[in-house]
Amino acid sequence: MNEDKYTHFGYKQVPVAEKASHVSRVFHSVAAKYDLMNDLMSGGIHRLWKHFTIQMSGVRAGQRVLDIAGGTGDLTAKFSRLVGRDGLVVLADINDSMLNVGRDKLIDHGIAGNVVFAQADAQYLPFPDNTFDCITIAFGLRNVTDKDLALASMLRVLKPGGRLLILEFSKPVAEPLEKLYDFYSFRILPTMGKLVANDAESYRYLAESIRMHPDQGTLKEMMATAGFTRCEYHNLTGGIVALHKGIKP
């Protein structure tokens, strides 16, 4: 096997050119129950993780925000209120099923005037250089085939002084918590996915993709290598999730 032409899809090795389609099938499958499963899987704690992300964003009225892998629009809804009438939020997702769920939810909640929707690949963002004051990607980077390429693309479309925030599952900092987390991820989560979303395999992939994602220190180094400065991370819920931040010089 030529390792240069293969990448991981969970614990499986798949051709690089096919990973996006594998990930796409997962999210087509789970889109309709995505919000419900988020609440069940995290016990609602994902709302606190996202609230912290908003706090760390420093977003103000009139600014432009890109919410990559924005899915069902939780962060976009909050940013829409912050940027106000003179600002703009772009909810971007590579998966049209997720994008449609997000669009419908935001419209149903009366949030649309300063929000636009874009089906976009994080590796090849279709925006001009120096467009956004802030970029967020929440629980999406681990699904990207070439993370270095995506980080470079995000850096390009950020304005100088703009900040990137990556909210993602990470590595628990305490061994007892890690063991408990493994049991939950590989025993409970697929069962929950089967019962609620009729899809155990997608949630087994979720657990595997988390384990294959770079740990906190590695991702911080990747951001610095891509060109971000003042890179840092904050462990949340014992490192089960981490928020990384970097600034475009």
Backbone bond lengths (Angstrom), bond angles and torsions (degrees), N, CA, C in turn:
res aa  C-N    CA-C-N  psi(-1)  N-CA   C-N-CA  omega(-1)  CA-C   N-CA-C  phi
1 M - - - 1.458 - - 1.527 109.79 -
2 N 1.320 115.89 127.42 1.459 120.46 175.70 1.516 108.92 -80.54
3 E 1.317 116.82 106.90 1.468 121.18 -173.30 1.521 111.72 -62.31
4 D 1.353 116.57 -26.56 1.458 119.41 -178.35 1.526 111.59 -68.44
5 K 1.315 117.98 -19.50 1.455 120.86 -176.54 1.522 112.55 -107.04
6 Y 1.314 116.53 6.36 1.462 121.59 179.45 1.515 110.10 -124.88
7 T 1.306 115.23 154.11 1.462 120.99 176.11 1.516 107.78 -143.93
8 H 1.322 116.07 175.74 1.461 119.12 -177.43 1.529 111.32 -92.56
9 F 1.296 114.81 141.12 1.459 123.40 167.64 1.517 104.87 -123.92
10 G 1.341 115.67 94.59 1.459 118.48 -165.03 1.518 108.44 64.37
11 Y 1.307 116.79 -130.18 1.463 120.66 179.13 1.525 112.60 -90.91
12 K 1.334 117.47 -4.02 1.458 121.12 -179.68 1.519 110.42 -86.82
13 Q 1.323 116.34 153.56 1.456 122.40 170.49 1.526 108.27 -99.19
14 V 1.327 115.85 127.29 1.462 120.69 179.25 1.525 108.60 -132.10
15 P 1.326 118.17 155.15 1.461 119.68 175.27 1.524 110.65 -57.34
16 V 1.338 116.49 140.78 1.463 121.65 -178.45 1.526 110.86 -52.72
17 A 1.319 116.09 -41.78 1.463 120.21 -176.05 1.524 112.85 -67.42
18 E 1.337 117.85 -14.85 1.456 120.82 -175.51 1.520 113.62 -103.45
19 K 1.349 118.03 -11.13 1.468 118.64 -174.61 1.524 111.91 -60.33
20 A 1.321 117.36 -44.66 1.462 119.93 -177.08 1.517 112.11 -57.91
21 S 1.330 116.33 -38.09 1.468 118.76 -179.70 1.526 111.05 -70.97
22 H 1.340 117.19 -34.87 1.471 120.12 175.65 1.527 110.49 -63.68
23 V 1.332 116.44 -46.53 1.467 120.70 178.98 1.524 110.25 -63.03
24 S 1.331 116.16 -40.10 1.459 120.79 -179.54 1.528 111.17 -59.00
25 R 1.329 117.06 -42.03 1.465 120.29 179.86 1.529 111.06 -63.12
26 V 1.332 116.22 -37.98 1.468 119.89 177.47 1.522 110.31 -58.13
27 F 1.327 116.99 -49.10 1.455 119.58 -173.55 1.516 113.17 -78.87
28 H 1.334 118.16 -26.34 1.462 119.25 169.10 1.525 109.39 -60.66
29 S 1.333 115.96 -38.45 1.455 121.10 -176.96 1.520 112.91 -70.19
30 V 1.343 116.61 -40.12 1.472 119.57 -171.06 1.532 113.52 -97.20
31 A 1.336 118.73 -5.66 1.472 120.77 -170.81 1.527 112.67 -54.71
32 A 1.320 117.30 -45.32 1.467 120.34 -173.47 1.524 112.49 -64.33
33 K 1.331 117.26 -31.15 1.472 121.14 -177.82 1.531 111.97 -109.55
34 Y 1.323 117.02 15.70 1.463 120.55 -172.11 1.529 112.25 -61.45
35 D 1.325 117.16 -48.62 1.466 120.19 -178.19 1.524 111.56 -64.69
36 L 1.317 116.53 -43.77 1.465 120.14 179.02 1.519 110.99 -60.76
37 M 1.327 116.82 -44.95 1.461 120.13 -179.44 1.525 111.60 -66.60
38 N 1.336 117.54 -35.52 1.465 119.70 176.43 1.518 111.14 -59.16
39 D 1.330 116.31 -44.59 1.463 120.09 179.64 1.523 111.04 -65.43
40 L 1.321 116.89 -42.77 1.460 120.33 -178.66 1.529 111.50 -68.42
41 M 1.326 117.11 -44.41 1.462 121.02 -176.36 1.514 112.45 -64.50
42 S 1.329 115.82 -38.95 1.468 119.56 -174.01 1.520 112.85 -102.06
43 G 1.326 117.36 -2.00 1.449 119.30 -174.22 1.521 111.66 64.08
44 G 1.328 116.41 26.79 1.454 122.06 -179.68 1.520 114.49 83.43
45 I 1.338 117.18 -3.79 1.468 120.23 -175.80 1.526 111.51 -67.36
46 H 1.330 117.81 -21.92 1.471 119.59 179.24 1.525 110.97 -57.57
47 R 1.330 117.22 -26.36 1.464 120.36 178.80 1.532 110.71 -67.53
48 L 1.334 116.18 -36.78 1.470 119.99 177.41 1.520 110.94 -69.77
49 W 1.350 117.26 -39.17 1.461 120.64 177.44 1.527 110.09 -60.92
50 K 1.317 116.55 -41.95 1.467 120.73 -179.03 1.527 110.68 -71.29
51 H 1.327 116.83 -36.08 1.467 120.16 177.05 1.530 110.37 -62.04
52 F 1.323 117.10 -41.15 1.464 121.05 178.09 1.526 110.30 -64.27
53 T 1.318 116.68 -39.32 1.470 121.10 177.42 1.523 110.74 -59.95
54 I 1.313 116.61 -44.84 1.462 121.03 178.22 1.527 110.41 -60.54
55 Q 1.330 116.31 -43.52 1.463 120.26 179.80 1.528 111.75 -61.34
56 M 1.333 115.95 -39.68 1.460 120.84 -177.18 1.532 112.37 -77.79
57 S 1.318 117.20 -11.78 1.469 119.97 -175.04 1.527 112.77 -73.37
58 G 1.320 116.58 -30.61 1.462 119.60 -176.91 1.517 113.95 66.28
59 V 1.324 116.97 18.38 1.471 120.74 -176.45 1.530 110.16 -68.94
60 R 1.341 114.18 137.68 1.466 121.08 -177.48 1.531 110.56 -126.90
61 A 1.303 114.80 169.70 1.469 121.29 179.57 1.524 110.68 -56.37
62 G 1.322 115.27 138.56 1.458 121.40 176.08 1.515 115.14 87.38
63 Q 1.329 118.05 -3.98 1.461 120.06 -176.91 1.529 111.64 -87.09
64 R 1.340 113.32 169.06 1.469 121.19 178.93 1.531 108.89 -113.24
65 V 1.327 115.34 129.41 1.462 121.95 -175.83 1.523 109.30 -125.65
66 L 1.321 115.94 138.33 1.466 122.51 174.18 1.518 108.26 -113.56
67 D 1.322 116.56 118.76 1.470 123.24 178.69 1.525 107.64 -104.41
68 I 1.341 115.97 93.28 1.469 121.47 -176.98 1.528 109.60 -80.10
69 A 1.333 116.18 145.02 1.469 121.22 -174.93 1.525 108.72 53.32
70 G 1.350 114.44 38.74 1.463 120.96 -172.95 1.508 114.52 -69.81
71 G 1.324 116.93 -13.96 1.458 121.22 171.47 1.507 113.73 51.35
72 T 1.336 115.45 -120.06 1.458 120.28 -173.17 1.520 113.10 -87.64
73 G 1.332 117.65 8.40 1.454 120.42 163.72 1.514 117.69 88.28
74 D 1.329 119.66 17.35 1.471 120.38 -179.25 1.524 111.85 -59.10
75 L 1.329 117.11 -50.45 1.463 120.11 -179.52 1.525 111.09 -70.51
76 T 1.313 116.47 -39.77 1.463 120.26 179.94 1.517 111.30 -57.28
77 A 1.321 117.45 -42.44 1.469 120.96 -179.51 1.526 110.91 -60.00
78 K 1.326 116.50 -42.18 1.463 120.40 -179.42 1.532 110.81 -70.30
79 F 1.324 117.06 -42.22 1.462 120.15 178.77 1.528 111.25 -64.64
80 S 1.323 116.74 -35.06 1.460 120.24 179.70 1.519 111.10 -57.66
81 R 1.320 116.82 -41.11 1.462 120.39 178.63 1.527 111.35 -69.44
82 L 1.321 117.02 -35.86 1.463 120.29 -177.84 1.524 112.78 -70.52
83 V 1.329 117.53 -41.38 1.469 119.67 -174.52 1.525 112.11 -80.05
84 G 1.332 116.24 -23.04 1.459 119.96 175.65 1.513 114.23 69.82
85 R 1.323 115.50 -167.78 1.477 121.33 -173.28 1.517 113.01 -64.20
86 D 1.328 116.16 -31.04 1.466 119.66 -176.02 1.531 112.86 -89.59
87 G 1.321 117.45 -3.94 1.453 121.51 179.38 1.516 111.80 -100.62
88 L 1.317 114.84 -178.48 1.462 120.63 -178.88 1.522 109.51 -147.38
89 V 1.320 115.93 138.20 1.459 122.01 173.10 1.522 108.09 -122.97
90 V 1.325 116.53 128.91 1.457 121.74 175.23 1.525 108.02 -105.59
91 L 1.327 115.62 116.48 1.456 120.59 173.15 1.530 107.10 -90.71
92 A 1.323 116.07 111.60 1.468 120.98 -177.45 1.524 109.88 -115.17
93 D 1.302 115.86 138.09 1.466 121.04 174.89 1.519 107.75 -152.62
94 I 1.309 116.20 142.66 1.464 120.02 179.95 1.528 111.83 -75.79
95 N 1.353 115.72 -19.67 1.455 121.08 -173.44 1.526 110.51 -101.36
96 D 1.330 116.90 119.49 1.457 119.29 -175.12 1.520 113.14 -69.08
97 S 1.338 117.93 -28.88 1.460 119.33 177.25 1.522 111.18 -64.99
98 M 1.340 116.54 -45.05 1.461 120.61 177.04 1.531 110.88 -64.05
99 L 1.321 116.23 -41.46 1.461 120.73 -179.13 1.530 110.90 -62.98
100 N 1.324 116.70 -39.64 1.467 120.24 179.52 1.524 111.47 -66.89
101 V 1.341 116.80 -39.81 1.462 120.04 177.34 1.525 109.79 -63.28
102 G 1.331 116.35 -44.25 1.460 120.34 179.17 1.514 112.50 -63.16
103 R 1.330 116.83 -44.16 1.461 120.39 179.59 1.526 110.54 -61.05
104 D 1.328 116.44 -47.37 1.472 119.66 -178.87 1.527 111.19 -61.75
105 K 1.337 116.86 -41.27 1.460 119.85 -178.10 1.520 111.36 -65.81
106 L 1.323 116.76 -44.04 1.465 119.63 -178.87 1.529 111.42 -67.00
107 I 1.308 117.28 -40.52 1.468 120.42 177.75 1.523 110.37 -63.84
108 D 1.345 116.34 -41.84 1.471 120.28 178.62 1.526 111.53 -61.40
109 H 1.345 116.72 -29.28 1.459 121.19 179.77 1.538 112.15 -93.37
110 G 1.317 116.07 9.85 1.456 120.32 176.70 1.514 114.13 73.82
111 I 1.334 116.74 22.54 1.463 121.47 -178.84 1.528 108.15 -111.02
112 A 1.298 116.87 105.04 1.466 118.99 -179.39 1.527 112.33 -158.95
113 G 1.328 117.17 -24.51 1.463 120.01 -171.42 1.511 114.85 -59.39
114 N 1.336 117.85 -37.29 1.466 120.22 -178.45 1.529 111.73 -115.82
115 V 1.337 115.87 22.48 1.472 121.97 -179.68 1.518 109.23 -120.49
116 V 1.328 116.24 133.83 1.460 121.08 171.01 1.531 108.26 -122.93
117 F 1.313 115.28 158.61 1.459 121.25 -173.93 1.523 109.17 -119.16
118 A 1.328 115.65 138.95 1.456 120.25 -178.18 1.526 109.70 -141.19
119 Q 1.325 116.53 126.77 1.462 120.03 171.46 1.522 106.33 -83.98
120 A 1.325 116.17 110.51 1.463 119.96 -169.94 1.521 110.59 -146.30
121 D 1.320 114.86 147.00 1.459 124.46 176.31 1.528 108.00 -92.70
122 A 1.329 116.25 126.91 1.475 120.63 -178.01 1.521 112.15 -59.19
123 Q 1.326 117.96 -24.90 1.461 121.27 -178.97 1.521 112.20 -76.13
124 Y 1.328 116.44 -23.76 1.474 120.99 -175.05 1.535 108.23 -136.60
125 L 1.306 117.36 66.38 1.460 120.96 -174.90 1.531 110.54 -65.40
126 P 1.323 117.54 127.84 1.474 121.61 -173.60 1.526 112.97 -88.29
127 F 1.330 116.45 50.00 1.455 121.47 -178.17 1.528 109.33 -129.14
128 P 1.338 116.81 153.54 1.469 119.19 178.47 1.526 112.07 -66.29
129 D 1.321 115.96 161.26 1.460 121.43 174.35 1.538 109.84 -57.86
130 N 1.321 115.14 148.05 1.470 121.58 170.25 1.533 113.06 56.93
131 T 1.325 116.07 47.99 1.469 120.82 -175.88 1.528 113.18 -98.03
132 F 1.328 118.14 -37.89 1.465 121.04 -166.83 1.524 112.65 -112.79
133 D 1.339 114.55 144.91 1.461 121.32 174.74 1.525 111.66 -81.10
134 C 1.318 116.31 -27.77 1.463 120.76 -178.03 1.521 109.01 -150.15
135 I 1.330 115.36 140.81 1.465 121.87 173.19 1.519 108.15 -125.73
136 T 1.332 115.80 133.77 1.460 120.76 172.24 1.524 109.19 -121.27
137 I 1.317 115.03 147.02 1.455 121.13 169.51 1.525 106.48 -140.15
138 A 1.320 116.01 110.76 1.460 122.08 -174.23 1.524 109.81 -109.66
139 F 1.302 115.82 118.10 1.473 123.41 176.97 1.524 111.25 55.80
140 G 1.332 115.44 38.96 1.450 119.80 179.82 1.519 113.99 -128.35
141 L 1.332 117.75 -27.33 1.460 119.31 -173.60 1.524 112.21 -63.14
142 R 1.317 117.37 -33.63 1.470 118.84 -177.31 1.531 111.88 -65.81
143 N 1.329 117.42 -18.46 1.467 120.69 179.89 1.524 113.00 -90.48
144 V 1.326 116.92 -6.91 1.471 120.91 -177.33 1.527 109.76 -78.24
145 T 1.314 116.71 136.58 1.468 120.79 -176.54 1.523 111.13 -65.16
146 D 1.331 118.05 -51.91 1.463 123.03 -178.35 1.526 108.56 -116.82
147 K 1.305 115.91 95.80 1.470 120.66 -175.53 1.528 111.76 -66.63
148 D 1.325 117.42 -36.81 1.467 120.13 178.41 1.524 110.88 -62.37
149 L 1.312 116.34 -41.54 1.467 120.82 178.61 1.525 110.14 -64.15
150 A 1.326 116.73 -40.59 1.465 120.79 179.24 1.533 111.02 -65.07
151 L 1.332 117.11 -42.94 1.463 120.12 178.81 1.527 111.00 -61.60
152 A 1.334 116.83 -40.31 1.463 120.69 178.04 1.530 110.79 -64.83
153 S 1.322 116.53 -37.78 1.457 121.00 179.37 1.527 110.56 -67.05
154 M 1.327 116.29 -40.64 1.471 120.17 177.78 1.526 111.10 -65.00
155 L 1.329 116.38 -42.52 1.470 120.16 178.45 1.526 110.45 -58.90
156 R 1.311 116.85 -42.48 1.468 121.58 -177.26 1.522 111.60 -60.50
157 V 1.336 118.29 -42.81 1.472 120.08 -173.07 1.531 112.55 -87.86
158 L 1.333 117.83 -7.51 1.463 120.54 173.68 1.529 110.35 -76.84
159 K 1.322 115.96 146.48 1.456 120.41 170.50 1.532 109.34 -73.85
160 P 1.327 118.84 153.13 1.463 119.90 171.59 1.534 110.11 -55.55
161 G 1.310 115.67 132.61 1.460 120.73 -175.38 1.512 113.69 87.22
162 G 1.336 117.36 -8.64 1.460 121.50 177.88 1.518 111.25 -73.46
163 R 1.324 116.05 158.88 1.461 119.16 -175.85 1.522 112.34 -121.20
164 L 1.315 113.99 143.93 1.456 123.11 174.36 1.522 108.28 -105.31
165 L 1.327 115.80 132.63 1.457 122.34 176.03 1.521 108.91 -122.56
166 I 1.332 115.62 122.64 1.464 121.69 179.47 1.517 108.03 -114.73
167 L 1.326 116.41 111.28 1.460 122.23 175.84 1.522 107.15 -101.36
168 E 1.326 116.14 119.39 1.463 118.06 -173.20 1.523 110.72 -154.29
169 F 1.319 115.22 150.54 1.461 120.03 170.59 1.522 108.83 -57.94
170 S 1.332 116.37 145.08 1.452 119.17 -175.82 1.530 110.12 -143.33
171 K 1.319 117.20 -150.37 1.468 121.42 -173.32 1.527 109.80 -107.48
172 P 1.342 118.52 119.81 1.466 120.78 177.16 1.522 111.36 -56.08
173 V 1.324 115.83 142.96 1.458 120.36 -173.45 1.523 113.22 -85.66
174 A 1.326 118.53 -16.80 1.469 121.72 -178.72 1.526 109.77 -115.43
175 E 1.324 117.17 134.29 1.466 121.00 -176.22 1.531 112.83 -59.75
176 P 1.335 120.86 -43.25 1.474 119.22 178.14 1.527 112.18 -59.24
177 L 1.340 116.46 -40.17 1.465 120.38 178.10 1.519 110.69 -65.46
178 E 1.338 116.54 -38.11 1.466 120.41 179.71 1.520 111.09 -62.76
179 K 1.331 117.08 -41.45 1.472 120.27 179.68 1.525 111.18 -65.97
180 L 1.325 116.12 -43.16 1.459 120.32 178.03 1.524 110.71 -63.68
181 Y 1.333 115.41 -39.83 1.464 121.27 179.74 1.529 110.68 -64.64
182 D 1.329 116.97 -40.47 1.462 120.51 177.35 1.524 111.20 -61.97
183 F 1.316 116.42 -44.01 1.471 120.11 179.33 1.527 109.93 -60.91
184 Y 1.318 116.36 -46.05 1.459 120.42 -179.97 1.531 110.51 -62.63
185 S 1.333 116.29 -44.71 1.465 120.99 -173.92 1.518 112.87 -65.84
186 F 1.329 116.58 -42.10 1.467 119.77 -171.61 1.524 113.71 -99.11
187 R 1.325 117.49 -15.64 1.467 120.02 178.91 1.526 112.01 -107.54
188 I 1.322 116.62 -46.63 1.461 120.29 -173.83 1.522 112.30 -85.53
189 L 1.335 116.38 -44.90 1.454 120.82 -173.02 1.534 113.64 -60.22
190 P 1.338 120.00 -48.31 1.469 118.54 178.29 1.525 112.72 -62.48
191 T 1.326 116.79 -34.96 1.457 120.08 177.97 1.520 110.78 -65.50
192 M 1.332 115.78 -43.21 1.461 120.65 176.74 1.527 110.43 -61.07
193 G 1.338 116.28 -42.49 1.456 120.14 178.01 1.514 112.80 -61.51
194 K 1.319 115.90 -38.07 1.466 120.47 178.49 1.521 111.10 -66.37
195 L 1.331 116.95 -44.00 1.461 120.97 -175.59 1.530 112.08 -72.18
196 V 1.337 116.94 -39.93 1.466 120.38 -172.66 1.528 111.90 -92.47
197 A 1.328 116.16 -44.50 1.468 120.45 -174.30 1.526 112.67 -109.60
198 N 1.324 116.28 1.54 1.471 121.60 -177.24 1.522 111.29 54.55
199 D 1.335 116.00 41.22 1.458 120.92 -175.85 1.524 109.91 -155.29
200 A 1.327 116.34 87.11 1.463 120.05 178.25 1.520 111.25 -73.57
201 E 1.334 117.77 -36.05 1.457 121.01 -173.10 1.526 112.57 -64.42
202 S 1.324 117.22 -39.78 1.464 119.67 -179.44 1.522 111.05 -63.67
203 Y 1.321 116.23 -35.61 1.466 118.83 -179.42 1.529 111.60 -82.75
204 R 1.308 117.38 -21.12 1.463 119.67 168.63 1.529 109.52 -69.20
205 Y 1.336 116.09 -40.79 1.474 119.42 174.64 1.521 110.53 -60.28
206 L 1.331 117.33 -41.38 1.464 120.84 178.87 1.522 110.64 -54.29
207 A 1.322 116.65 -48.90 1.470 120.79 -179.64 1.524 111.14 -62.90
208 E 1.328 116.83 -42.54 1.461 120.22 -178.82 1.527 111.34 -68.12
209 S 1.329 116.67 -39.51 1.465 119.83 -177.88 1.521 110.92 -65.70
210 I 1.317 116.86 -32.74 1.469 120.56 177.09 1.524 109.90 -64.30
211 R 1.328 117.05 -42.20 1.470 120.41 -178.43 1.526 111.78 -68.72
212 M 1.328 117.45 -26.29 1.457 121.32 -179.26 1.530 112.74 -88.00
213 H 1.321 116.84 -8.49 1.463 120.88 -178.44 1.526 109.91 -76.84
214 P 1.335 118.17 144.67 1.470 120.47 178.89 1.529 112.00 -56.72
215 D 1.344 116.11 143.10 1.461 119.34 178.22 1.533 109.98 -73.15
216 Q 1.322 115.66 179.27 1.459 121.12 -172.35 1.529 112.70 -56.56
217 G 1.318 116.59 -50.72 1.458 120.35 -177.77 1.512 112.96 -65.15
218 T 1.321 116.43 -39.64 1.469 120.63 -179.52 1.521 111.02 -64.90
219 L 1.324 116.96 -43.94 1.462 119.67 -179.98 1.528 110.98 -65.80
220 K 1.320 116.95 -38.05 1.465 120.05 176.23 1.531 110.42 -59.65
221 E 1.324 117.59 -42.92 1.465 121.35 178.00 1.523 111.46 -64.97
222 M 1.323 116.64 -39.00 1.461 120.41 178.53 1.529 111.04 -62.47
223 M 1.319 116.80 -39.25 1.461 120.34 178.43 1.535 110.82 -65.42
224 A 1.319 115.64 -42.76 1.470 119.61 179.01 1.524 110.55 -64.07
225 T 1.328 116.87 -41.48 1.462 121.22 178.80 1.527 111.35 -62.86
226 A 1.345 116.04 -34.69 1.469 120.66 179.65 1.521 111.88 -70.13
227 G 1.354 116.89 -18.56 1.453 119.92 177.63 1.516 115.00 120.44
228 F 1.334 117.22 0.54 1.458 119.94 177.83 1.527 110.18 -76.75
229 T 1.323 115.94 149.19 1.461 121.57 177.62 1.528 109.41 -114.60
230 R 1.344 115.13 168.54 1.468 122.19 178.90 1.529 111.53 49.91
231 C 1.329 114.98 42.30 1.463 120.77 -178.27 1.535 109.75 -73.05
232 E 1.302 116.40 136.25 1.453 122.00 179.59 1.519 109.21 -154.89
233 Y 1.321 115.10 165.98 1.468 118.06 174.80 1.516 109.99 -143.15
234 H 1.323 113.71 155.65 1.457 122.36 178.43 1.520 107.87 -123.59
235 N 1.326 117.21 121.96 1.455 120.78 175.04 1.523 110.05 -76.72
236 L 1.318 116.15 133.95 1.456 122.91 178.01 1.524 108.59 -120.47
237 T 1.325 115.94 140.61 1.470 121.49 -179.61 1.527 110.10 51.22
238 G 1.325 115.52 51.49 1.463 120.45 174.74 1.512 115.01 69.58
239 G 1.328 117.06 20.15 1.464 120.46 179.61 1.517 113.74 90.79
240 I 1.333 117.69 -0.13 1.465 119.50 173.41 1.524 109.59 -57.96
241 V 1.314 114.75 -34.95 1.465 122.23 174.62 1.522 107.90 -129.60
242 A 1.314 117.09 147.60 1.462 121.42 174.19 1.523 109.20 -133.75
243 L 1.326 115.03 144.12 1.456 121.04 173.23 1.521 108.38 -107.83
244 H 1.335 116.61 116.14 1.452 122.57 176.31 1.524 109.93 -97.87
245 K 1.320 116.00 143.65 1.460 120.63 178.63 1.527 109.46 -133.44
246 G 1.318 116.12 139.45 1.451 121.59 174.17 1.510 110.10 -145.13
247 I 1.347 116.75 154.07 1.453 122.70 -177.23 1.528 109.20 -115.19
248 K 1.341 116.63 139.72 1.457 119.53 173.11 1.527 108.94 -80.93
249 P 1.341 117.90 123.84 1.468 119.21 -178.87 1.533 112.40 -67.27
